[in-house]
Amino acid sequence: MSMYLSPMITAIAVFPILAALIAFPFALVQYHKYGSIPWLKVLIFFTFAYYMLTIYFLIILPLPDKNDLSSFSYAGHIELIPFDNILDYFRKKPFTMDLSYILTFLKSPCFYELAFNILMVVPFGMYLRYYFKCSLKKTFFLSFLLSLFFELTQLSSLYGYYPAPYRTFDTDDLICNTLGGVLGWVLSPAFTFFLPQRRQLDEQSVAASVKVSVWRRGCADIVDVILFMLIYTAIQFGLSLFQVSWQSSDELYIGAFLFLQWFNASISHGSSPGKSICRIQVCMNDKKKASFLAQLLRYLILWAFVSGNSLLAQWVQKEMMVQTGMMQNILYGTNLLCYVIEIVMVMDVLHAIVMHKPMLYEKISHTEIVSTMPLTPLDTE
């Protein structure tokens, strides 16, 4: 039992890292195709990711010691004769209908290895049919490819990490894994009847896309930040080639980013690369196209809150070191005001996340983020 529990426990430990790596790409795909992400779809997808991680660990663990030569007794061994172990068992113990013989056979390693290889891939076939809407033919093909990947992983000595294979390449595994995937596809309706159909989940996602969540906006902003970082880094590198000095700061960085956002919005009807991927755009409160000045005001106010306030606080603290009398009192008051603005900013962000309300800079500029997702049924086949 420990040989099966160990991979599951290892998968639990590693899964947060895997989830973090796939969460953002998963969110981008979902927002682009459907405009929102129902919690049930997230749960199903990430249970699938955990399942795949678990069966991967099942085929590679436990990892042997590189210096233990006895662990590589299977080096170069490939078993091509189908069900040779079963046939060998029957050759040594001819089959009879005796109950004790059958029970002994069911407890034998040659049987439960085959049974395990079938059961291991049954959930894969279920996920393929229910979530990915694969046909039986496609499920058969993908199950075979999955099994082949596992066998080649073992044959390649874990991609060359070990000096020789520590497990055998077995044709039985290919057959049983493929059969397990097909069996899972056939049994899928019996285990997923209580879940909504995948098409229903997609239609619910599209219907919910009218309301633009903070997380959807955040994903769009992350894409834009990544693209901006690439552009910013490329400019820095280009200037360094010509030995041009470059005085950078956080405020300048943020200002340049917001300027690029405003520029993109001005020439692409309130959109940006990230917003286009997530199917959202900036518009006026009455849903009309955001004017040039409204978008300029939107990003200027945002810059004032994020960077302008920080610059003002830095200047005030510097001046407080040299000023005296009434001027110093004014500076103290200004410094206090900067802290109040920072607190208001944090509260505004929290209010927007919890209550799904527009932020202050949006209210002042009379702009908002709206969904561009068409409300039409999607073909998820």
C-alpha positions as CSV (number, residue, x, y, z in Angstrom):
1,M,0.0,0.0,0.0
2,S,2.9,2.4,0.8
3,M,4.1,2.2,-2.9
4,Y,0.7,3.8,-3.9
5,L,0.4,6.2,-1.0
6,S,3.9,7.7,-1.5
7,P,3.2,9.1,-5.0
8,M,-0.1,10.5,-3.8
9,I,1.6,12.3,-0.9
10,T,4.4,13.5,-3.1
11,A,1.8,14.8,-5.6
12,I,0.0,16.7,-2.7
13,A,3.4,18.4,-1.9
14,V,4.2,19.3,-5.5
15,F,0.7,20.2,-6.6
16,P,0.7,23.8,-5.3
17,I,3.8,24.5,-7.5
18,L,2.1,22.9,-10.5
19,A,-1.2,24.8,-9.8
20,A,0.7,28.1,-9.6
21,L,2.3,27.4,-13.0
22,I,-0.9,26.5,-14.8
23,A,-3.3,28.8,-13.0
24,F,-2.5,31.9,-15.1
25,P,-2.5,30.3,-18.5
26,F,-5.7,28.4,-17.6
27,A,-7.4,31.7,-16.5
28,L,-6.3,33.5,-19.7
29,V,-7.8,30.7,-21.9
30,Q,-11.0,30.6,-19.9
31,Y,-11.5,34.4,-19.9
32,H,-10.8,34.6,-23.7
33,K,-13.2,31.8,-24.6
34,Y,-15.9,32.3,-22.0
35,G,-15.4,35.5,-20.1
36,S,-15.6,34.0,-16.6
37,I,-14.6,31.0,-14.7
38,P,-17.2,29.0,-12.7
39,W,-15.8,27.4,-9.5
40,L,-16.9,24.0,-10.6
41,K,-14.9,24.2,-13.8
42,V,-11.8,25.3,-11.8
43,L,-12.4,22.3,-9.4
44,I,-12.7,19.8,-12.2
45,F,-9.7,21.1,-14.1
46,F,-7.4,21.2,-11.1
47,T,-8.5,17.7,-9.9
48,F,-7.5,16.6,-13.4
49,A,-4.1,18.3,-13.0
50,Y,-3.6,16.6,-9.6
51,Y,-4.6,13.2,-11.0
52,M,-2.1,13.5,-13.9
53,L,0.6,14.5,-11.5
54,T,-0.2,11.5,-9.2
55,I,-0.1,8.9,-12.0
56,Y,3.1,10.4,-13.2
57,F,4.7,9.9,-9.8
58,L,3.3,6.4,-9.7
59,I,5.3,5.4,-12.7
60,I,8.6,7.0,-11.7
61,L,8.6,6.6,-7.9
62,P,10.4,5.4,-5.8
63,L,13.5,6.8,-7.3
64,P,16.6,4.5,-6.9
65,D,20.0,5.5,-5.7
66,K,22.3,6.2,-8.6
67,N,25.1,4.3,-7.0
68,D,23.0,1.2,-6.3
69,L,23.7,-0.9,-9.3
70,S,21.2,-3.6,-8.3
71,S,18.4,-1.1,-8.9
72,F,19.2,-1.2,-12.7
73,S,18.8,-4.9,-13.2
74,Y,16.2,-4.1,-15.9
75,A,18.7,-2.1,-18.0
76,G,17.9,-2.6,-21.6
77,H,15.0,-5.0,-20.9
78,I,11.9,-4.6,-23.1
79,E,9.0,-7.0,-22.7
80,L,7.3,-7.3,-26.1
81,I,5.3,-10.5,-25.7
82,P,1.7,-9.5,-24.5
83,F,0.6,-11.0,-21.2
84,D,3.6,-13.2,-20.9
85,N,3.5,-13.1,-17.1
86,I,-0.2,-14.3,-17.1
87,L,0.6,-17.0,-19.6
88,D,3.6,-18.1,-17.6
89,Y,1.4,-18.3,-14.5
90,F,-1.0,-20.5,-16.2
91,R,1.8,-22.7,-17.6
92,K,3.0,-23.3,-14.1
93,K,-0.4,-23.6,-12.6
94,P,-3.0,-24.8,-15.2
95,F,-6.3,-23.1,-14.9
96,T,-9.2,-24.8,-13.0
97,M,-12.6,-23.6,-11.9
98,D,-11.7,-24.3,-8.3
99,L,-12.6,-21.2,-6.1
100,S,-9.3,-21.4,-4.1
101,Y,-7.4,-21.4,-7.4
102,I,-9.3,-18.3,-8.6
103,L,-8.8,-16.5,-5.3
104,T,-5.1,-17.3,-5.4
105,F,-4.8,-16.0,-8.9
106,L,-6.6,-12.8,-8.0
107,K,-4.1,-12.2,-5.2
108,S,-1.1,-12.9,-7.5
109,P,1.2,-10.0,-8.6
110,C,0.7,-10.8,-12.2
111,F,-3.1,-10.2,-11.9
112,Y,-3.1,-7.1,-9.7
113,E,-0.4,-5.4,-11.8
114,L,-2.6,-5.8,-14.9
115,A,-5.7,-4.7,-12.9
116,F,-3.9,-1.6,-11.5
117,N,-2.7,-0.6,-14.9
118,I,-6.2,-0.6,-16.2
119,L,-7.7,1.2,-13.2
120,M,-5.0,3.8,-13.2
121,V,-6.1,5.3,-16.5
122,V,-9.9,4.9,-16.0
123,P,-10.2,8.4,-14.6
124,F,-8.3,9.7,-17.6
125,G,-10.9,8.4,-19.9
126,M,-13.7,9.9,-17.8
127,Y,-12.0,13.3,-17.8
128,L,-11.5,13.1,-21.6
129,R,-15.2,12.4,-22.2
130,Y,-16.8,14.7,-19.6
131,Y,-14.5,17.8,-19.5
132,F,-12.6,17.7,-22.8
133,K,-15.5,16.2,-24.9
134,C,-13.4,13.6,-26.6
135,S,-14.8,10.9,-28.8
136,L,-14.1,7.2,-28.1
137,K,-11.7,7.1,-31.0
138,K,-9.8,10.1,-29.7
139,T,-9.8,8.7,-26.1
140,F,-8.3,5.5,-27.4
141,F,-5.6,7.4,-29.2
142,L,-4.8,9.7,-26.3
143,S,-4.8,6.9,-23.7
144,F,-2.3,5.0,-25.9
145,L,-0.1,8.1,-26.2
146,L,-0.2,8.7,-22.4
147,S,0.8,5.1,-21.8
148,L,3.6,5.3,-24.4
149,F,4.9,8.4,-22.7
150,F,5.1,6.6,-19.4
151,E,6.9,3.6,-20.9
152,L,9.4,5.8,-22.8
153,T,10.0,7.8,-19.6
154,Q,10.9,4.5,-17.9
155,L,12.9,3.3,-20.9
156,S,14.9,6.6,-21.2
157,S,16.1,6.2,-17.6
158,L,14.1,9.2,-16.5
159,Y,15.2,11.2,-19.5
160,G,18.9,10.3,-19.1
161,Y,19.1,11.1,-15.4
162,Y,20.0,7.5,-14.5
163,P,22.8,5.4,-16.1
164,A,20.2,2.7,-17.1
165,P,16.5,2.0,-16.9
166,Y,15.3,1.0,-13.4
167,R,11.9,-0.2,-14.7
168,T,11.0,-2.4,-17.6
169,F,9.2,-1.3,-20.8
170,D,6.2,-3.6,-20.9
171,T,3.7,-4.1,-23.7
172,D,1.1,-5.2,-21.2
173,D,1.2,-1.7,-19.7
174,L,0.4,-0.2,-23.1
175,I,-2.5,-2.5,-23.6
176,C,-3.9,-2.2,-20.1
177,N,-3.5,1.6,-19.9
178,T,-5.2,2.0,-23.3
179,L,-8.0,-0.3,-22.2
180,G,-8.4,1.6,-18.9
181,G,-8.8,4.9,-20.8
182,V,-11.5,3.4,-23.1
183,L,-13.2,1.8,-20.0
184,G,-13.2,5.2,-18.3
185,W,-14.9,6.8,-21.4
186,V,-17.6,4.1,-21.4
187,L,-18.2,4.4,-17.6
188,S,-18.1,8.2,-17.6
189,P,-21.9,8.9,-17.7
190,A,-22.4,6.6,-14.6
191,F,-20.0,8.7,-12.6
192,T,-20.7,12.2,-13.9
193,F,-24.5,12.1,-14.1
194,F,-24.8,14.4,-11.1
195,L,-22.6,17.1,-12.7
196,P,-23.9,19.7,-15.1
197,Q,-22.9,19.0,-18.8
198,R,-19.8,20.7,-20.0
199,R,-21.8,22.8,-22.4
200,Q,-23.9,24.1,-19.5
201,L,-20.8,25.1,-17.7
202,D,-19.6,27.0,-20.8
203,E,-23.0,28.7,-21.3
204,Q,-23.0,29.7,-17.6
205,S,-19.5,31.1,-18.0
206,V,-20.6,33.2,-21.0
207,A,-23.7,34.5,-19.2
208,A,-21.6,35.5,-16.2
209,S,-19.1,37.3,-18.4
210,V,-21.2,40.4,-18.5
211,K,-19.9,41.2,-15.0
212,V,-16.2,41.9,-15.2
213,S,-14.5,40.6,-12.1
214,V,-11.4,42.0,-10.4
215,W,-9.6,38.8,-11.2
216,R,-10.4,39.1,-14.9
217,R,-9.0,42.7,-14.9
218,G,-6.0,41.5,-13.0
219,C,-5.2,38.8,-15.6
220,A,-5.4,41.4,-18.3
221,D,-3.1,43.8,-16.4
222,I,-0.6,41.0,-15.8
223,V,-0.4,40.3,-19.6
224,D,0.2,44.0,-20.2
225,V,2.8,44.3,-17.5
226,I,4.7,41.3,-18.9
227,L,4.7,42.8,-22.4
228,F,5.7,46.2,-21.0
229,M,8.6,44.6,-19.1
230,L,9.8,43.0,-22.3
231,I,9.7,46.4,-24.1
232,Y,11.3,48.2,-21.2
233,T,14.1,45.7,-21.0
234,A,14.7,45.8,-24.7
235,I,14.9,49.6,-24.7
236,Q,17.4,49.4,-21.7
237,F,19.5,46.8,-23.6
238,G,19.4,48.9,-26.8
239,L,20.6,52.1,-25.0
240,S,23.3,50.1,-23.2
241,L,24.7,49.1,-26.5
242,F,25.1,52.7,-27.4
243,Q,26.5,53.4,-23.9
244,V,23.6,55.8,-23.1
245,S,23.0,56.3,-19.4
246,W,19.5,55.4,-18.1
247,Q,18.2,56.7,-14.8
248,S,15.2,54.5,-13.9
249,S,12.9,54.7,-11.0
250,D,9.7,53.0,-9.8
251,E,7.7,56.1,-10.5
252,L,9.1,56.5,-14.0
253,Y,8.4,52.8,-14.6
254,I,4.8,53.0,-13.5
255,G,4.3,56.3,-15.4
256,A,5.7,54.8,-18.7
257,F,3.5,51.7,-18.2
258,L,0.3,53.8,-17.7
259,F,1.3,56.0,-20.7
260,L,1.5,52.9,-22.8
261,Q,-1.9,51.7,-21.5
262,W,-3.4,55.1,-22.4
263,F,-1.8,55.0,-25.8
264,N,-3.1,51.5,-26.5
265,A,-6.6,52.5,-25.3
266,S,-6.6,55.6,-27.4
267,I,-5.8,53.8,-30.7
268,S,-7.7,50.6,-30.0
269,H,-11.1,51.8,-28.6
270,G,-10.2,51.4,-25.0
271,S,-8.4,48.1,-25.2
272,S,-4.8,46.7,-24.8
273,P,-3.2,43.4,-25.6
274,G,-4.1,42.0,-22.1
275,K,-7.7,43.4,-22.3
276,S,-8.2,42.0,-25.8
277,I,-7.2,38.5,-24.6
278,C,-9.6,38.7,-21.6
279,R,-12.3,40.3,-23.8
280,I,-12.7,43.6,-21.9
281,Q,-12.3,47.3,-22.7
282,V,-12.5,50.8,-21.3
283,C,-15.7,52.7,-22.1
284,M,-17.8,55.5,-20.6
285,N,-20.4,54.9,-17.9
286,D,-23.2,55.0,-20.5
287,K,-21.4,52.1,-22.4
288,K,-20.4,54.5,-25.2
289,K,-16.9,54.7,-26.6
290,A,-14.5,56.3,-24.1
291,S,-13.3,59.7,-25.4
292,F,-9.6,60.7,-25.8
293,L,-9.8,63.1,-22.8
294,A,-11.8,60.6,-20.6
295,Q,-9.1,58.0,-21.0
296,L,-6.3,60.5,-20.5
297,L,-8.0,61.6,-17.3
298,R,-8.5,58.0,-16.2
299,Y,-4.8,57.2,-16.5
300,L,-3.6,60.5,-15.1
301,I,-5.7,60.0,-11.9
302,L,-4.4,56.5,-11.6
303,W,-0.8,57.7,-11.9
304,A,-1.5,60.4,-9.4
305,F,-2.8,57.9,-6.9
306,V,-0.1,55.3,-7.5
307,S,3.1,57.3,-8.3
308,G,2.3,60.9,-7.8
309,N,1.4,60.4,-4.2
310,S,4.7,58.5,-3.7
311,L,6.7,61.3,-5.3
312,L,5.0,63.9,-3.2
313,A,5.7,62.0,0.0
314,Q,9.4,61.7,-1.0
315,W,9.7,65.4,-1.7
316,V,7.9,66.3,1.5
317,Q,10.2,64.1,3.6
318,K,13.3,65.6,1.9
319,E,12.1,69.2,2.5
320,M,11.2,68.5,6.1
321,M,14.9,68.1,6.8
322,V,15.7,71.7,5.8
323,Q,12.5,73.7,6.4
324,T,11.5,75.3,9.7
325,G,8.6,77.1,11.2
326,M,5.2,77.3,9.5
327,M,6.6,75.7,6.3
328,Q,7.6,72.6,8.3
329,N,4.1,72.4,9.8
330,I,2.6,72.5,6.3
331,L,5.0,69.8,5.2
332,Y,3.9,67.6,8.2
333,G,0.3,68.1,7.2
334,T,1.1,67.2,3.6
335,N,3.0,64.1,4.7
336,L,0.0,63.1,6.8
337,L,-2.3,63.6,3.8
338,C,-0.1,61.3,1.7
339,Y,-0.5,58.5,4.3
340,V,-4.3,59.1,4.3
341,I,-4.3,58.8,0.5
342,E,-2.4,55.5,0.7
343,I,-4.9,54.2,3.2
344,V,-7.8,55.3,1.0
345,M,-6.2,53.5,-1.9
346,V,-5.9,50.2,-0.1
347,M,-9.5,50.5,1.2
348,D,-10.7,51.3,-2.4
349,V,-8.9,48.2,-3.8
350,L,-10.4,46.0,-1.0
351,H,-13.9,47.5,-1.6
352,A,-13.6,46.9,-5.3
353,I,-12.6,43.2,-4.7
354,V,-15.2,42.4,-2.1
355,M,-18.1,44.5,-3.3
356,H,-17.3,44.4,-7.1
357,K,-17.6,48.1,-7.3
358,P,-15.8,50.6,-9.5
359,M,-12.7,52.3,-8.1
360,L,-12.3,56.0,-7.3
361,Y,-10.3,56.8,-10.4
362,E,-13.0,55.2,-12.5
363,K,-15.8,57.2,-10.8
364,I,-13.9,60.5,-11.2
365,S,-13.2,59.9,-14.9
366,H,-16.7,58.4,-15.6
367,T,-15.1,55.4,-17.2
368,E,-15.5,51.7,-16.5
369,I,-14.3,48.3,-17.7
370,V,-16.9,46.3,-19.7
371,S,-17.0,42.9,-21.3
372,T,-16.7,42.4,-25.1
373,M,-17.6,38.8,-24.9
374,P,-20.5,37.9,-27.3
375,L,-23.4,36.3,-25.5
376,T,-23.9,33.5,-27.8
377,P,-23.9,29.7,-27.2
378,L,-20.4,28.2,-27.7
379,D,-19.6,24.9,-29.4
380,T,-17.4,23.1,-27.0
381,E,-17.3,19.8,-28.9
